Amino acid sequence: MDETVFSLSELNLSVKETIRETFNETYWVRAETSDVRHHRNGHCYLEFIEKARDGQSIVAKARATIWSNTFALLKPYFEQETGQAFTSGLTVLVRVSIDFHEIYGYGLFVTDIDPSYTVGEIARNRILVLKKLEEDGVLTLNKELPLPEPLNRIAVISSPSAAGYEDFHSQLDHNNLGVIFYMKLFPAIMQGDKSESSIISALEQIYEFKHLFDVVVIIRGGGASSDLNCFDSYDLATHFAQFPLPVISGIGHERDLTVIDAVAHTRVKTPTAAAEFLINKASVTINELMDLQDRLIDTTRTILTHEEHQLNAWSKDLYHHAKSLLHTTKSDLLFLKDKLKSSVKHALEKEQFAIQKYEHFVLLSLPENMLKRGYTITTKNGKTIKSVSDIEMGDMIKTQFSDGEVDSKIVDKR
């Protein structure tokens, strides 16, 4: 066998020398950070990866190290310039030297970093998300919603322990207008990996009771700009953009503009500014109501004055009409009085004649007068006999005349 045989260490040392001779400079490399670990000795250990166009599969990977003396300079510089913590998931442009270790293999040593590249990537990502929202037709949906009046029933999305929420709550409770704001907190995690799903969950809870609220306010206040990463999420933005209640965002400082700020109905810079916005809206509503009240009072007074004049005119017309009507009615009543008097007199005379007629008839019908006219009354045992069937042969009867009476005995009956 003529071929040279290498031990593994010999082969690795040969590769190491070849790489050092061939790649003996430093190079700018564009990659995404992964598995970033800050060691207690000050060094930073991480991996650089490159993803395919689909954003899912990894097409390249290399382990990397930033020595403590370099990392102590690069970390604060990067975070100050970008407003982002140096962590996993960032697209960075770094200057590296290439090394190959016979035991640990291929690796990169970071010597410099260009923070402007990362800032540009964050901005580009926001632009892409906003463009997709516009293409989907949802970018301005929430902005097109009208703000209700009065605007005092508020659903709040925030961390309950956030100082910004306390400031917001206190300012509304102690507003100088004396307006009562009804607030309901829907707690959410406002930074970190779980913030996006937590905020969406809070929105879904609000949706169930949307008829009880006028507006949604999302606030956080303070913190590093890197904590705002979740507010550039497309999924979170679509939830806010399509929400049926107007959204007021007060999630960062004035210089930080997130995608959520762009889709919200109204964007303010801080939680305190969100409270001021609501108080100012209440002030406008109160002024409009006061103006409406004044106009209503003036209009009512004008109408009442006009109606008073009209009533006075009608009163005079009614007086004269009533006076004329009373005069006419009085004449009619006098005529009716005479007519009634004559009618009553005639009716009384007629009735008096009838009574006299009935009285004469009654007098003629009295038994004593009937007897005087030749009639008799026959009784049996004190009872008047009205029929021959009321007596029997041998019965004793009494017959009364006008001048006396006789007793008889029945000896025959036909």
C-alpha positions as CSV (number, residue, x, y, z in Angstrom):
1,M,0.0,0.0,0.0
2,D,1.7,3.1,-1.3
3,E,-0.8,5.8,-0.1
4,T,0.2,7.9,2.9
5,V,-1.8,7.0,6.0
6,F,-2.7,9.8,8.5
7,S,-3.7,9.6,12.0
8,L,-6.8,11.6,12.8
9,S,-4.8,14.2,14.7
10,E,-2.4,14.5,11.8
11,L,-5.2,15.0,9.4
12,N,-6.9,17.6,11.6
13,L,-3.6,19.4,12.1
14,S,-3.1,19.4,8.4
15,V,-6.6,20.8,7.8
16,K,-5.9,23.4,10.5
17,E,-2.7,24.6,8.8
18,T,-4.4,24.7,5.4
19,I,-7.2,26.8,6.7
20,R,-4.9,29.2,8.5
21,E,-2.7,29.6,5.4
22,T,-5.7,30.0,3.0
23,F,-8.1,32.0,5.2
24,N,-5.6,34.1,7.1
25,E,-7.7,37.3,7.2
26,T,-10.9,38.4,8.7
27,Y,-14.2,38.3,6.8
28,W,-17.6,40.0,7.1
29,V,-20.3,37.4,7.4
30,R,-24.1,37.8,7.3
31,A,-25.9,35.2,9.5
32,E,-28.6,34.7,12.2
33,T,-27.6,34.2,15.8
34,S,-28.7,31.0,17.5
35,D,-28.1,29.4,20.9
36,V,-26.5,32.5,22.4
37,R,-25.0,31.8,25.8
38,H,-23.3,34.3,28.0
39,H,-20.7,32.4,30.1
40,R,-19.8,33.5,33.6
41,N,-16.2,33.9,32.5
42,G,-17.3,36.7,30.2
43,H,-17.0,34.8,26.9
44,C,-20.1,34.5,24.6
45,Y,-20.7,31.1,22.9
46,L,-23.2,30.9,20.1
47,E,-24.0,29.4,16.7
48,F,-24.5,31.2,13.4
49,I,-27.0,29.8,11.1
50,E,-28.4,30.5,7.6
51,K,-31.9,29.6,6.6
52,A,-33.3,28.7,3.2
53,R,-35.7,31.1,1.5
54,D,-38.7,29.4,3.1
55,G,-37.4,30.6,6.4
56,Q,-37.6,27.1,7.9
57,S,-34.8,24.8,6.9
58,I,-31.2,25.5,7.9
59,V,-28.7,25.4,5.0
60,A,-25.5,26.3,6.9
61,K,-24.3,26.3,10.5
62,A,-21.1,27.2,12.4
63,R,-20.2,27.5,16.0
64,A,-18.7,30.8,17.1
65,T,-17.0,32.5,20.1
66,I,-16.7,36.1,21.2
67,W,-13.9,36.3,23.7
68,S,-14.6,38.2,26.9
69,N,-12.5,41.2,26.2
70,T,-14.1,41.7,22.8
71,F,-17.6,40.9,24.0
72,A,-17.3,43.5,26.8
73,L,-16.9,46.1,24.1
74,L,-19.3,44.8,21.3
75,K,-22.3,43.9,23.5
76,P,-23.0,47.5,24.9
77,Y,-22.2,49.0,21.6
78,F,-24.6,46.8,19.7
79,E,-27.4,47.2,22.2
80,Q,-27.0,51.0,22.4
81,E,-27.1,51.4,18.6
82,T,-29.9,48.9,17.8
83,G,-32.0,49.1,21.0
84,Q,-31.9,45.3,20.9
85,A,-30.4,42.8,23.4
86,F,-27.7,40.6,21.9
87,T,-29.6,37.4,21.8
88,S,-30.8,34.5,19.6
89,G,-32.8,35.2,16.4
90,L,-31.1,38.4,15.3
91,T,-29.8,38.9,11.8
92,V,-26.3,40.3,12.2
93,L,-23.3,41.3,10.1
94,V,-20.1,40.3,11.9
95,R,-16.4,40.3,11.1
96,V,-14.9,36.9,11.9
97,S,-11.6,35.0,11.7
98,I,-11.7,31.3,10.8
99,D,-10.2,28.6,12.9
100,F,-10.1,24.8,12.9
101,H,-9.3,23.0,16.1
102,E,-8.2,19.4,16.0
103,I,-10.6,18.5,18.7
104,Y,-13.5,21.0,18.5
105,G,-13.5,21.3,14.7
106,Y,-14.5,24.3,12.5
107,G,-15.3,27.5,14.3
108,L,-15.5,31.3,14.0
109,F,-14.1,34.0,16.3
110,V,-16.0,37.3,16.2
111,T,-13.9,40.4,16.2
112,D,-16.4,43.1,15.2
113,I,-20.1,43.7,14.5
114,D,-22.0,46.2,12.4
115,P,-25.2,47.2,14.4
116,S,-26.5,49.3,11.5
117,Y,-27.1,46.1,9.5
118,T,-29.3,44.7,12.3
119,V,-31.2,48.0,12.6
120,G,-31.9,47.8,8.9
121,E,-33.1,44.2,9.1
122,I,-35.6,45.1,11.9
123,A,-36.8,48.0,9.8
124,R,-37.1,45.8,6.7
125,N,-39.0,43.2,8.7
126,R,-41.5,45.9,9.8
127,I,-41.9,47.1,6.2
128,L,-42.5,43.6,5.0
129,V,-45.2,43.0,7.7
130,L,-46.9,46.3,7.0
131,K,-46.8,45.6,3.2
132,K,-48.4,42.2,3.8
133,L,-51.1,43.7,6.1
134,E,-51.9,46.3,3.3
135,E,-52.1,43.5,0.7
136,D,-54.5,41.6,2.9
137,G,-56.6,44.7,3.2
138,V,-56.5,45.0,7.0
139,L,-53.9,47.6,7.6
140,T,-56.3,50.6,8.2
141,L,-59.4,48.7,9.3
142,N,-59.1,49.7,13.0
143,K,-58.3,53.3,12.1
144,E,-61.6,53.5,10.2
145,L,-63.7,52.7,13.3
146,P,-65.5,55.7,14.8
147,L,-64.5,56.6,18.4
148,P,-67.7,56.3,20.6
149,E,-68.9,59.1,22.8
150,P,-68.6,59.2,25.7
151,L,-65.4,57.2,25.7
152,N,-65.2,56.0,29.3
153,R,-65.6,52.1,29.2
154,I,-62.1,50.9,28.8
155,A,-60.6,47.4,28.3
156,V,-56.9,47.5,29.3
157,I,-54.3,45.0,28.2
158,S,-51.2,45.3,30.4
159,S,-49.1,43.6,33.0
160,P,-50.8,44.2,36.3
161,S,-47.5,45.0,38.0
162,A,-46.3,47.4,35.3
163,A,-45.6,51.0,36.5
164,G,-47.1,52.2,33.3
165,Y,-50.4,50.6,34.1
166,E,-50.4,52.2,37.6
167,D,-49.7,55.6,36.1
168,F,-52.5,55.2,33.6
169,H,-55.0,54.0,36.2
170,S,-54.1,56.8,38.6
171,Q,-54.3,59.5,36.1
172,L,-57.8,58.5,34.9
173,D,-59.1,58.0,38.5
174,H,-57.9,61.5,39.5
175,N,-58.8,63.5,36.4
176,N,-59.7,67.1,37.0
177,L,-62.9,66.8,35.0
178,G,-64.5,64.5,37.5
179,V,-65.3,62.0,34.8
180,I,-65.8,58.4,35.9
181,F,-63.9,56.0,33.7
182,Y,-64.8,52.3,34.0
183,M,-61.7,50.2,33.5
184,K,-61.2,46.4,33.3
185,L,-57.7,44.9,33.2
186,F,-57.1,41.9,31.0
187,P,-53.6,40.8,32.2
188,A,-51.0,39.8,29.7
189,I,-47.3,39.1,29.5
190,M,-45.8,42.2,27.7
191,Q,-42.3,40.9,26.8
192,G,-40.6,37.7,26.0
193,D,-41.4,34.6,24.0
194,K,-44.9,34.1,25.5
195,S,-46.0,37.8,25.1
196,E,-47.6,37.3,21.7
197,S,-49.9,34.4,22.6
198,S,-50.7,36.1,26.0
199,I,-51.8,39.3,24.3
200,I,-53.9,37.5,21.7
201,S,-55.6,35.6,24.6
202,A,-56.4,38.9,26.3
203,L,-57.9,40.2,23.1
204,E,-60.1,37.1,22.7
205,Q,-61.4,37.6,26.3
206,I,-62.3,41.2,25.5
207,Y,-64.0,40.1,22.3
208,E,-66.5,37.9,24.4
209,F,-67.6,41.1,26.2
210,K,-67.0,43.7,23.5
211,H,-70.5,45.1,24.0
212,L,-69.4,46.3,27.5
213,F,-66.5,48.4,26.2
214,D,-65.9,51.5,24.1
215,V,-62.2,51.1,23.4
216,V,-59.1,48.8,24.0
217,V,-56.0,50.3,25.4
218,I,-52.7,48.4,25.3
219,I,-49.9,49.8,27.5
220,R,-46.6,48.7,28.8
221,G,-44.2,51.7,29.3
222,G,-40.5,51.7,30.0
223,G,-38.1,48.8,29.2
224,A,-35.7,48.3,26.5
225,S,-36.6,48.6,22.8
226,S,-35.7,45.0,22.3
227,D,-38.8,44.2,24.5
228,L,-40.9,45.5,21.7
229,N,-40.1,42.6,19.3
230,C,-43.5,40.9,19.7
231,F,-45.3,44.1,18.7
232,D,-43.9,43.7,15.1
233,S,-45.6,40.3,14.8
234,Y,-47.8,39.8,11.7
235,D,-50.2,37.5,13.6
236,L,-50.6,39.9,16.5
237,A,-51.0,42.8,14.1
238,T,-53.8,41.1,12.2
239,H,-55.7,40.6,15.5
240,F,-55.5,44.2,16.4
241,A,-56.2,45.5,12.9
242,Q,-59.4,43.5,12.6
243,F,-60.6,44.0,16.2
244,P,-64.2,45.5,16.3
245,L,-63.3,48.1,19.0
246,P,-60.9,51.0,18.4
247,V,-57.4,50.3,19.8
248,I,-55.2,52.9,21.5
249,S,-51.6,51.8,21.8
250,G,-49.1,53.2,24.3
251,I,-46.5,50.5,24.3
252,G,-43.2,52.3,23.9
253,H,-41.3,55.5,23.9
254,E,-41.7,58.2,21.4
255,R,-38.9,57.0,19.1
256,D,-40.2,53.5,19.0
257,L,-42.8,52.8,16.3
258,T,-44.0,49.2,16.1
259,V,-46.4,47.5,13.6
260,I,-49.0,47.5,16.3
261,D,-48.7,51.3,16.6
262,A,-49.2,51.4,12.8
263,V,-52.4,49.4,12.8
264,A,-53.9,50.8,16.0
265,H,-56.7,53.4,15.7
266,T,-54.6,55.9,17.8
267,R,-51.0,55.7,18.7
268,V,-49.6,57.6,21.8
269,K,-46.1,57.5,23.1
270,T,-46.7,56.4,26.7
271,P,-49.4,55.0,29.1
272,T,-49.7,58.5,30.6
273,A,-50.3,59.9,27.1
274,A,-53.0,57.3,26.6
275,A,-54.7,58.5,29.8
276,E,-54.4,62.2,28.6
277,F,-55.9,61.2,25.3
278,L,-59.0,59.7,27.0
279,I,-59.3,62.7,29.3
280,N,-59.1,65.1,26.4
281,K,-61.7,63.2,24.5
282,A,-64.0,63.3,27.6
283,S,-63.3,67.1,27.8
284,V,-64.4,67.5,24.2
285,T,-67.5,65.5,24.8
286,I,-68.4,67.5,27.9
287,N,-67.9,70.8,26.0
288,E,-70.1,69.5,23.1
289,L,-72.8,68.5,25.6
290,M,-72.6,71.9,27.4
291,D,-72.9,73.7,24.1
292,L,-75.8,71.4,23.1
293,Q,-77.4,72.2,26.5
294,D,-77.0,75.9,26.0
295,R,-78.5,75.7,22.5
296,L,-81.3,73.5,23.8
297,I,-82.1,76.1,26.6
298,D,-82.0,79.0,24.1
299,T,-84.2,77.2,21.6
300,T,-86.6,76.1,24.3
301,R,-86.9,79.7,25.6
302,T,-87.6,81.0,22.1
303,I,-90.2,78.3,21.6
304,L,-91.8,79.1,24.9
305,T,-91.9,82.8,24.2
306,H,-93.5,82.2,20.9
307,E,-96.0,79.8,22.4
308,E,-96.8,82.3,25.2
309,H,-97.6,85.0,22.6
310,Q,-99.7,82.5,20.7
311,L,-101.5,81.4,23.8
312,N,-102.2,85.1,24.7
313,A,-103.7,85.7,21.3
314,W,-105.8,82.5,21.5
315,S,-106.9,83.5,25.0
316,K,-108.3,86.8,23.7
317,D,-110.0,85.2,20.8
318,L,-111.4,82.5,23.1
319,Y,-112.7,85.2,25.6
320,H,-114.5,87.1,22.9
321,H,-115.8,83.9,21.3
322,A,-117.0,82.6,24.6
323,K,-118.7,85.9,25.5
324,S,-120.5,85.8,22.2
325,L,-121.4,82.2,22.6
326,L,-122.6,82.8,26.2
327,H,-124.9,85.6,25.0
328,T,-126.3,83.4,22.2
329,T,-126.7,80.5,24.6
330,K,-128.4,82.7,27.2
331,S,-131.0,83.8,24.6
332,D,-131.5,80.1,23.6
333,L,-131.9,79.1,27.2
334,L,-134.5,81.8,27.9
335,F,-136.4,80.6,24.8
336,L,-136.1,77.0,26.0
337,K,-137.1,78.0,29.5
338,D,-140.4,79.5,28.2
339,K,-141.0,76.6,25.9
340,L,-140.3,74.1,28.7
341,K,-142.5,76.0,31.1
342,S,-145.4,75.8,28.6
343,S,-144.7,72.2,27.9
344,V,-144.6,71.3,31.6
345,K,-147.9,73.2,32.3
346,H,-149.6,71.4,29.4
347,A,-148.3,68.0,30.6
348,L,-149.3,68.7,34.2
349,E,-152.9,69.7,33.1
350,K,-153.1,66.5,31.0
351,E,-151.9,64.4,33.8
352,Q,-154.2,66.1,36.3
353,F,-157.2,65.3,34.1
354,A,-156.1,61.7,33.8
355,I,-155.7,61.4,37.6
356,Q,-159.2,62.9,38.1
357,K,-160.5,60.4,35.6
358,Y,-158.8,57.5,37.4
359,E,-160.0,58.8,40.8
360,H,-163.6,58.9,39.5
361,F,-163.3,55.3,38.2
362,V,-161.8,54.2,41.5
363,L,-164.6,55.8,43.5
364,L,-167.2,54.1,41.4
365,S,-165.5,50.8,41.9
366,L,-165.7,51.0,45.8
367,P,-167.9,48.2,47.2
368,E,-170.3,50.6,49.0
369,N,-170.9,52.5,45.8
370,M,-171.4,49.3,43.8
371,L,-174.0,48.2,46.4
372,K,-175.8,51.6,46.0
373,R,-176.0,50.9,42.3
374,G,-178.0,47.7,43.0
375,Y,-175.2,45.2,43.2
376,T,-175.0,42.6,46.1
377,I,-172.1,40.7,47.7
378,T,-172.8,37.0,48.6
379,T,-170.5,35.2,51.1
380,K,-170.2,31.8,52.6
381,N,-168.4,31.5,55.9
382,G,-167.0,35.0,55.4
383,K,-165.6,34.2,51.9
384,T,-167.0,35.8,48.7
385,I,-168.8,33.4,46.4
386,K,-167.6,33.9,42.9
387,S,-169.0,30.8,41.3
388,V,-172.0,28.5,41.7
389,S,-169.5,25.7,42.2
390,D,-168.5,27.3,45.5
391,I,-171.8,26.3,47.2
392,E,-173.6,23.0,47.9
393,M,-177.2,22.1,48.6
394,G,-178.1,23.1,52.2
395,D,-175.2,25.7,52.5
396,M,-176.0,28.8,54.5
397,I,-175.1,32.0,52.6
398,K,-175.2,35.7,53.4
399,T,-176.3,38.4,50.9
400,Q,-175.3,42.0,51.5
401,F,-177.3,45.0,50.2
402,S,-176.6,48.7,50.4
403,D,-179.1,49.0,53.3
404,G,-178.7,45.6,55.0
405,E,-178.1,41.9,54.7
406,V,-180.1,38.6,54.7
407,D,-179.2,34.9,55.4
408,S,-180.4,32.2,53.0
409,K,-180.2,28.5,52.7
410,I,-179.5,26.8,49.4
411,V,-182.5,24.6,48.4
412,D,-181.7,24.4,44.7
413,K,-178.7,24.9,42.4
414,R,-178.7,25.2,38.6
